[in-house]
């Protein structure tokens, strides 16, 4: 991963970049199946780190193709510069205590190659995997203006890589770390004083949760979610679980 010339990206903008790379015809074997495999990887990626467990058999089953096809199109993504190895998997026995056989899993990191940044007129700070987009060139601004003035579509397609998204830059992590936002009262939207009073009167206060445990503070919940975020890319069966559900399941181990 340290040797790749491509920069790091998060799942949604990564998929937009992959869609462009395939559409630009930069690889003769890249096509719709490549995009299908990329969508499966993006759906399972860690949101912040862009890491994803390879899960060859599972990917093949979800995409409705053979494992050989998955291998071929993952190789295409690597050759496009859209994937880099975070960890090489091996079938070698690690001889862990209490387990007769243990192999390591392959983990990939989402990357965006320089060809995409040049085409979009992105200015980068840094090189290689740690580079990030800090601005656009004059050509990039002209391209963005063309995208803005394009005839609007009657239906806004929210899928990554859909029309109207192509002019946006896939974000790389900036110098500021992510911060979890705690919501002590559990209200995500503004509620008027009258409605809030009625809601409190109609809803009995819960002193304990359904499992009989004391409520956790917002900071404990944020810590649980961060632990779940680190575990999910490394354990196959957790790939499709939401972070909050996984954090709740891990609480006995975290405590």
C-alpha positions as CSV (number, residue, x, y, z in Angstrom):
1,X,0.0,0.0,0.0
2,X,2.9,2.4,0.8
3,X,4.3,1.9,-2.7
4,X,1.2,2.7,-4.6
5,X,1.2,6.0,-6.6
6,X,-2.6,6.3,-6.2
7,X,-4.2,8.2,-3.3
8,X,-6.6,7.1,-0.7
9,X,-10.3,7.6,-1.0
10,X,-13.5,6.8,0.9
11,X,-16.1,4.4,-0.5
12,X,-18.7,6.7,-2.2
13,X,-16.2,9.0,-4.0
14,X,-14.1,5.9,-4.8
15,X,-17.0,4.3,-6.6
16,X,-17.5,7.5,-8.6
17,X,-13.9,7.4,-9.7
18,X,-14.1,3.8,-10.6
19,X,-17.2,4.5,-12.7
20,X,-15.3,7.2,-14.6
21,X,-12.2,4.9,-15.0
22,X,-14.3,2.2,-16.6
23,X,-16.3,4.6,-18.8
24,X,-13.1,6.2,-20.0
25,X,-11.9,2.8,-21.5
26,X,-8.6,2.9,-19.7
27,X,-8.5,-0.9,-19.4
28,X,-9.6,-3.3,-22.2
29,X,-11.2,-5.8,-19.8
30,X,-13.0,-3.3,-17.6
31,X,-16.8,-3.4,-18.0
32,X,-20.1,-3.7,-16.3
33,X,-19.0,-6.8,-14.3
34,X,-16.0,-4.8,-13.0
35,X,-18.4,-2.1,-11.8
36,X,-20.7,-4.8,-10.2
37,X,-17.7,-6.2,-8.2
38,X,-16.6,-2.6,-7.3
39,X,-20.1,-1.8,-5.9
40,X,-20.0,-4.9,-3.7
41,X,-16.6,-3.9,-2.4
42,X,-17.8,-0.3,-1.8
43,X,-20.8,-1.5,0.1
44,X,-18.6,-3.3,2.6
45,X,-15.8,-0.8,2.9
46,X,-15.0,0.9,6.2
47,X,-16.3,4.4,5.6
48,X,-13.4,6.3,7.1
49,X,-10.4,4.1,6.2
50,X,-11.6,2.7,2.8
51,X,-10.4,-0.8,3.8
52,X,-12.4,-3.9,2.7
53,X,-12.1,-7.6,3.3
54,X,-11.7,-9.4,-0.1
55,X,-14.2,-12.2,0.8
56,X,-13.8,-14.0,-2.6
57,X,-16.6,-16.6,-2.2
58,X,-19.0,-14.1,-0.7
59,X,-18.4,-11.5,-3.4
60,X,-18.9,-14.2,-6.1
61,X,-22.2,-15.3,-4.5
62,X,-23.5,-11.7,-4.1
63,X,-22.6,-10.7,-7.6
64,X,-23.9,-13.9,-9.2
65,X,-20.6,-14.8,-10.9
66,X,-17.8,-17.3,-10.4
67,X,-14.8,-16.9,-8.1
68,X,-12.6,-16.9,-11.2
69,X,-14.6,-13.9,-12.6
70,X,-14.2,-12.0,-9.3
71,X,-10.5,-12.6,-9.3
72,X,-10.2,-11.4,-12.8
73,X,-12.1,-8.1,-12.2
74,X,-10.4,-7.4,-8.9
75,X,-7.1,-7.7,-10.8
76,X,-8.5,-5.2,-13.4
77,X,-9.3,-2.8,-10.5
78,X,-5.8,-3.2,-9.2
79,X,-4.3,-2.6,-12.7
80,X,-6.5,0.6,-13.0
81,X,-5.0,1.8,-9.8
82,X,-8.3,1.6,-7.9
83,X,-7.2,-1.0,-5.3
84,X,-4.1,-1.5,-3.3
85,X,-3.2,-4.3,-1.0
86,X,-3.6,-3.4,2.7
87,X,-2.7,-7.0,3.6
88,X,-1.9,-10.0,1.5
89,X,-3.9,-13.1,2.5
90,X,-2.3,-16.5,2.9
91,X,-3.5,-20.1,3.4
92,X,-0.4,-20.8,5.5
93,X,-1.3,-22.3,8.9
94,X,-0.6,-19.6,11.6
95,X,-0.8,-22.2,14.4
96,X,-2.9,-20.1,16.8
97,X,-3.5,-21.8,20.2
98,X,-6.8,-23.7,20.3
99,X,-7.4,-23.6,16.5
100,X,-6.2,-26.4,14.2
101,X,-5.9,-24.2,11.1
102,X,-6.0,-20.4,10.6
103,X,-5.3,-18.4,7.5
104,X,-5.1,-14.7,7.1
105,X,-7.6,-12.8,4.9
106,X,-6.7,-10.4,2.1
107,X,-7.7,-6.7,2.8
108,X,-7.7,-4.1,0.1
109,X,-7.6,-0.3,0.3
110,X,-9.6,2.0,-2.0
111,X,-7.4,4.2,-4.1
112,X,-7.8,6.8,-6.9
113,X,-5.1,6.9,-9.6
114,X,-3.5,10.0,-11.0
115,X,-5.2,9.6,-14.3
116,X,-8.5,10.5,-12.7
117,X,-7.1,13.6,-10.9
118,X,-5.5,14.8,-14.1
119,X,-8.7,14.4,-16.1
120,X,-10.7,16.3,-13.4
121,X,-8.1,19.0,-12.9
122,X,-7.5,18.3,-9.2
123,X,-4.6,19.8,-7.4
124,X,-3.0,17.5,-4.8
125,X,-1.1,18.0,-1.7
126,X,1.5,15.2,-1.2
127,X,2.2,12.1,-3.2
128,X,1.2,8.5,-3.2
129,X,-1.3,7.0,-0.8
130,X,-1.3,9.9,1.5
131,X,-2.0,12.6,-1.1
132,X,-5.2,14.6,-0.8
133,X,-7.2,17.0,-3.1
134,X,-6.7,20.6,-2.1
135,X,-8.1,22.4,-5.1
136,X,-8.7,22.5,-8.8
137,X,-6.9,23.9,-11.8
138,X,-8.4,26.4,-14.3
139,X,-9.3,23.4,-16.5
140,X,-10.9,21.7,-13.6
141,X,-13.1,24.7,-12.9
142,X,-14.1,24.9,-16.5
143,X,-15.1,21.3,-16.4
144,X,-17.1,21.8,-13.2
145,X,-18.9,24.8,-14.9
146,X,-19.9,22.5,-17.8
147,X,-21.2,20.0,-15.4
148,X,-23.3,22.6,-13.5
149,X,-24.8,24.0,-16.6
150,X,-25.7,20.6,-18.0
151,X,-29.4,20.0,-18.6
152,X,-31.0,18.7,-15.4
153,X,-32.4,15.2,-15.2
154,X,-36.1,14.7,-14.1
155,X,-35.0,12.1,-11.5
156,X,-32.0,12.6,-9.3
157,X,-30.2,9.3,-9.2
158,X,-28.5,8.9,-5.8
159,X,-26.3,6.0,-6.8
160,X,-22.6,6.7,-6.6
161,X,-21.2,7.5,-10.0
162,X,-24.6,8.6,-11.4
163,X,-25.1,11.6,-13.6
164,X,-24.4,14.9,-11.8
165,X,-21.7,13.3,-9.6
166,X,-19.0,13.0,-12.1
167,X,-17.6,16.5,-11.7
168,X,-17.1,16.1,-7.9
169,X,-13.7,15.3,-6.5
170,X,-13.3,12.0,-4.5
171,X,-12.3,13.3,-1.1
172,X,-9.2,12.1,0.6
173,X,-8.9,12.5,4.4
174,X,-7.7,16.0,5.3
175,X,-5.5,17.0,8.2
176,X,-8.4,17.1,10.7
177,X,-9.5,13.8,12.3
178,X,-13.1,12.7,12.2
179,X,-15.0,13.5,15.4
180,X,-18.1,11.6,16.5
181,X,-21.1,13.8,17.3
182,X,-22.8,12.9,20.5
183,X,-26.5,13.5,20.8
184,X,-27.3,13.2,24.5
185,X,-31.1,13.7,24.2
186,X,-31.5,11.4,21.2
187,X,-33.1,14.2,19.1
188,X,-31.6,14.5,15.6
189,X,-33.9,17.3,14.4
190,X,-35.3,20.4,16.0
191,X,-38.6,19.9,17.9
192,X,-40.7,22.7,19.1
193,X,-41.1,23.2,22.9
194,X,-44.8,22.3,22.7
195,X,-44.2,19.1,20.8
196,X,-41.3,18.1,23.0
197,X,-43.4,18.6,26.1
198,X,-46.2,16.4,24.7
199,X,-43.7,13.7,23.7
200,X,-42.1,13.6,27.2
201,X,-45.5,13.4,28.8
202,X,-46.6,10.5,26.5
203,X,-43.4,8.5,26.7
204,X,-42.3,7.0,30.0
205,X,-38.8,7.6,31.0
206,X,-36.6,4.6,30.6
207,X,-34.0,4.2,33.3
208,X,-32.6,1.0,32.0
209,X,-32.4,-0.6,28.6
210,X,-34.1,-3.8,27.4
211,X,-31.2,-6.0,28.5
212,X,-31.3,-4.7,32.1
213,X,-28.0,-2.8,31.8
214,X,-27.6,0.9,32.8
215,X,-27.7,3.4,29.9
216,X,-24.4,4.3,28.4
217,X,-23.1,7.8,28.1
218,X,-22.7,9.4,24.6
219,X,-19.0,9.1,25.0
220,X,-19.2,5.4,25.8
221,X,-21.4,4.9,22.7
222,X,-18.9,6.8,20.5
223,X,-16.1,4.6,21.9
224,X,-18.1,1.4,21.2
225,X,-18.7,2.6,17.6
226,X,-15.0,3.3,17.1
227,X,-14.1,-0.2,18.3
228,X,-16.7,-1.7,15.9
229,X,-15.3,0.4,13.1
230,X,-11.9,-1.2,13.6
231,X,-13.3,-4.7,13.9
232,X,-15.6,-4.7,10.9
233,X,-12.9,-4.7,8.1
234,X,-11.2,-7.7,9.7
235,X,-14.0,-10.1,10.4
236,X,-15.9,-11.4,7.4
237,X,-19.4,-12.0,9.0
238,X,-19.6,-8.4,10.3
239,X,-19.1,-6.8,6.8
240,X,-22.8,-6.2,6.2
241,X,-23.7,-5.1,9.8
242,X,-24.3,-1.5,10.7
243,X,-21.7,0.0,13.0
244,X,-24.3,0.7,15.8
245,X,-25.7,-2.8,15.8
246,X,-22.1,-4.3,15.7
247,X,-21.1,-1.9,18.6
248,X,-24.1,-3.1,20.6
249,X,-23.2,-6.8,20.0
250,X,-19.5,-6.1,21.0
251,X,-20.4,-4.3,24.3
252,X,-19.7,-7.4,26.6
253,X,-16.3,-7.7,25.0
254,X,-15.6,-4.0,25.1
255,X,-16.5,-3.7,28.8
